[in-house]
Amino acid sequence: MTKQTYVGIDVGASELVVVIIRNGKPGKAKTFSNTPEGRNALIKYLNPKKRKVRVCLEATGTYHFDIAVELSNTNNIEVMVMNPKAVKNFAMALLQRNKTDAIDAQLLADIASMLDFKEQFIAWQPPTKEVIDLRSAGRRLNELTRQKATAKNQLHAVTSY
């Protein structure tokens, strides 16, 4: 069997808390910024050239999307995006009451390991480039709409006196 690395990532708006299980032993939690630079540093840290890496993270609104896509597009890394309710239920089944980012990352790494052992790890498939581009265009359109509304409100405030 190929040497396997299991990773749990607790995704936040500004940071990624990561716990790695190598050779059955979890490491200490490490934090990376949820920016392009931070995500690149994380991929280097995972070192997927030496062994296969399986990553488990929760779907967290829009914050998980960029890291999930970047990891999925890296050779030797498979990503499973979990439903937060399933992760919460798993934690409850383990009678885990404490909740910190590091504990959540450890739990996600444990889930990746357990699902791999049971051959139930289902790799997430990133959307096509066209879908990602369309999503980006939609975000830009929403931002421009907000800016237009702000400008209209400011103009109205200035001209109403």
Beta strands, then each sheet from edge to edge (+ up, - down):
strand 1: 4-11
strand 2: 15-22
strand 3: 25-26
strand 4: 30-33
strand 5: 52-58
strand 6: 77-82
sheet 1: 3+ 2- 1+ 5+ 6+
sheet 2: 3+ 2- 4+
end
